[in-house]
């Protein structure tokens, strides 16, 4: 996606080491699996602002390329996954952070406990703000924090910090957003922090309705039961929806032809509709996403989890 590349190139050209920094914590409540977020401003001193600038700037400098978000991608190294911010819960959070009225400011340490993620806002004159986010450790709850024994090595001895108030920032960035796009460095933390599974469950319900209207399956409702909340199946089904091959009659006709020729075992009813069971749901989702490929070099067949389409000259 050219827009992703251009946006990341713009981000990398900006000197974020000179940005002003604001700091926020976000708390989350799940109500019937839908997330509600409360945002709070936190006053931070200049040394911490400098560290936050350095953490974000360092991640941006290390990031090589941004590729379009793929539900099945796991290992990113220094690449980023990108998608529009409006496709995520972060859009709702940013609306609060960019309102005319500032979020309430934390005035006591206890208000930090139970935070779900923290966000640094970096501002440069005449540029859109950049927001850099990190999910807070699951151990950061009132009960667990009170059970921790925190110490520092001072004057050649280990010193108990006792009741000293601590909030840990570990120097990593899970994702950042700029000018309408979110760039993901840690996919697992991103999906957890922004309740992305719930979005994949919505995708499941929407695509099952499409399957029903297209008459693609003998019993489309069975897809919902077989996929359920299984994260691997949800990822693959969401990718099926995103790719949209199932909407192409030629693709579906070729799928049946190749399946019969190569003995893939995909089943059809007498009316030509797909049949699916617990034993073959994985295979059906793979082929609907065109994830069964043949090498042009030695004609070997492969099931792939991630693929990137080559250009016309590729």
Buried (B, 14 or more C-beta within 10 A) or exposed (E): BEBBEEBBEEBEEBEBEEBEBBBBBBBBEEEEEEBEBBBBBBEBEEEBBEBBBEBBBBBBEEBEEBBEBBBBBEEBEEBBBBBBBEBBBBBBBBEBBEEEEEBEEBEEEEBBBBBBBBBBBBEBEEBBBBBBBBBBEEEBBEEEBEEEEEEEEEEEEEEEEEEEEEBEBEEEBBBBBBBEBBBBBBBEBBBBBBBBBBBBBEBBEEBBEBBBEBEBBBBBEBBBEBBEEEEEBBBBBBBBBBBEBBEEEEBBEEBBEBBEEEEBEBBEEEEEBBBBEEEBBBBBBBBBBBBBEEEEEEEEEEEEBEBEEEEEEE
